[in-house]
Amino acid sequence: MHLQFFLHAIAFYYQYLQEQRRDPAFLLKRSGFIGCGDGDRNLSTEKYRL
């Protein structure tokens, strides 16, 4: 009986995770990501590069 409970819980959680999958473009829009590009290494004056 306890084993069945865990099997159902795992199956339910797996289904929940599958429903949460989103389109990558949707996730980028939701995150507020603006964009990226290439340029000279000294293009930015900020000191946040790795």
C-alpha positions as CSV (number, residue, x, y, z in Angstrom):
1,M,0.0,0.0,0.0
2,H,2.8,2.5,0.9
3,L,4.6,1.6,-2.3
4,Q,1.6,2.4,-4.4
5,F,1.4,5.8,-2.7
6,F,4.9,6.6,-3.7
7,L,4.5,5.4,-7.2
8,H,1.4,7.6,-7.7
9,A,3.2,10.5,-6.1
10,I,6.2,10.1,-8.5
11,A,3.9,9.8,-11.5
12,F,1.9,12.8,-10.5
13,Y,5.1,14.9,-10.0
14,Y,6.5,13.7,-13.3
15,Q,3.3,14.8,-15.1
16,Y,3.4,18.2,-13.3
17,L,7.0,18.8,-14.5
18,Q,6.1,17.8,-18.0
19,E,3.3,20.4,-18.0
20,Q,5.7,23.1,-16.8
21,R,7.9,22.9,-19.9
22,R,7.7,26.1,-21.9
23,D,9.0,27.4,-25.2
24,P,12.5,28.7,-24.9
25,A,11.5,32.0,-26.5
26,F,8.7,32.4,-23.9
27,L,11.2,31.8,-21.0
28,L,13.5,34.5,-22.4
29,K,10.7,37.0,-22.7
30,R,9.5,36.2,-19.2
31,S,13.0,36.6,-17.8
32,G,13.4,40.1,-19.1
33,F,16.4,39.1,-21.3
34,I,17.1,41.9,-23.8
35,G,19.7,40.5,-26.1
36,C,23.4,40.1,-26.8
37,G,25.9,40.9,-29.4
38,D,29.6,41.0,-30.4
39,G,32.0,43.9,-30.2
40,D,35.4,45.0,-29.3
41,R,36.6,43.8,-25.9
42,N,37.1,47.4,-24.7
43,L,33.7,48.6,-26.0
44,S,32.3,48.7,-22.5
45,T,33.7,50.9,-19.8
46,E,32.1,48.8,-17.0
47,K,34.2,46.4,-15.0
48,Y,31.8,43.4,-14.9
49,R,33.5,41.1,-17.4
50,L,34.8,37.8,-16.1
